[in-house]
């Protein structure tokens, strides 16, 4: 029979189920005709029906189908010119994923003709391939929007109290013994009480999930028996990745994701998403035709003047052109959907410099997409974090993003790594990084929380590997160890790889504690990578993007040494939460505030005298101390009341030999107690400090807190 199709509406875009039918709306300036194909849910490779979208309004093709149900599988075919020299790549023989699909079902099958041209042809992409790709394409799913959120409330954690835990949905729970086997590696597994209990014990306030937008595996990885584990290869910006759902029925991932968010919110934990709006999985001119490329290539991608080719600021073959209104709308609509419908609390934008490229590809902090997001009443209130670089010219933009964006601070990572391995000429750099990076953010009137501080991230060595390997060991990736960064600022403490030498093991454990303590004592927002608190290793692989196996998955089987590191990390984070002086909203002034006993920040040499300008320039300064005045906090609390916390004294010794520090006298009626000492994690909390002096072991850190005398 011929299905009845009404003109429908040009909004909202995508497939919208209203209870009695489905409205389809697809933007394409290049199209001359748009078809919707329906597929058999029992055999998704079988097309059962096809119809045109009869309406077109401002280049949006639309139609309404009465009686069509939620759960319907569909795909798009876009008719129009195939002229790659002009950037036009319409090919109705290629089934396309709806860019606004709320769920996908199935994976890309690279053995099928999913490329817009015949592979191996002498003319390459200039020749159109006329074989049907439907059997090799995931199908879009019509999804209803009902979910019982109950009394769920967003945690709305202030930036100054935020502690981020970067995690992979699958990798976090695949080896967790308390998570039921059928839930391991899934959204349901991440929401399991045992996992939430760990997060609460640790003290993190937000989980930042590696990409959960539906993504495609790379064909070259499949040939090696590997996969795109990290997921930085987005196919659809609205659909949650289906492989992380415990049930593989069409659309099941949507409600399972929502249930995960609801459970985390109930525990007071925010959910942030790592999003990849800088490129898609369609690659360069020789890449596949899966969605945007076949719908409206010119509107969505940066193209060279010779429009057959793509401007590549990402190293992934293409770059989304957020300066184009249609690409910007896709991004903003996607972000708003994840906030309003999926209830996420914010985003970390991968290679975010790409979003700020305008004109001929130069970066601008005033780029349209930034203004649109900042002015949006929904997006203007969520957490926005930029990875402030890409691989294009002028791509390194740490400190260059506009408020209210926060940034991954790569300079913090590099400075702290270099300092603790003993490099020279770092005193001034470390001073800036520990105190919120005012050199990067203060001039633009941004706050210390503009800096997302991290020592490790998913990309690079784990914390354990950072102190165990000086060189990458990526042989398992099948690229002869050529992939991954060569400059890691890592130090193996004397032996490459694992060892049974107790002295080296002790030094490595101390270095881990030094780096974790520095992170938790710094102004800004700390970010920890899942498993670092338990000494997770990747065997020296610093680019495990394709390792969906035990190399990447968090190991929950802890020995005494790893249990001790977990306990130490938890104590550190909980200590940070209790100390308002570590949560400052303004930069230090180096002077007395109100009627404070101490300056807000004072730096000391080991001999107890205050540091002067010349001290910061000395190349061999590896030992220094700073005192934070707990009664010198200029900003009031939410009720306008003055905030008074504890004074803290931090001693740092990155030198390989012990250094004797003169301890500044406490205020009258007070005394110093040891809270942390990385050379001996069994000392503290509240152990009295020996009077006058303290000998700090080589490569160690101590934290003293001022308390009232009994």
PyMOL commands that set and color helices and strands:
alter all, ss='L'
color gray80, all
select helices_A, chain A and resi 84-86+124-126+134-136+159-161+169-173+181-183+187-190+193-202+219-222+242-244+252-266+292-300+325-340+352-356+368-375+379-381+410-420+427-434+438-441+448-450+463-466+475-477+502-521+532-534+544-546+560-578+580-582+613-617
alter helices_A, ss='H'
color red, helices_A
select strands_A, chain A and resi 14-17+21-27+31-40+43-52+55-57+60-66+73-80+82-83+88-89+104-105+139-141+163-167+206-209+213-215+234-240+270-275+346-349+357-358+362-363+383-386+406-408+451-453+525-529+601-604+623-628+648-653+659-662+670-677+687-688+693-696+700-708
alter strands_A, ss='S'
color yellow, strands_A
deselect
rebuild
show_as cartoon
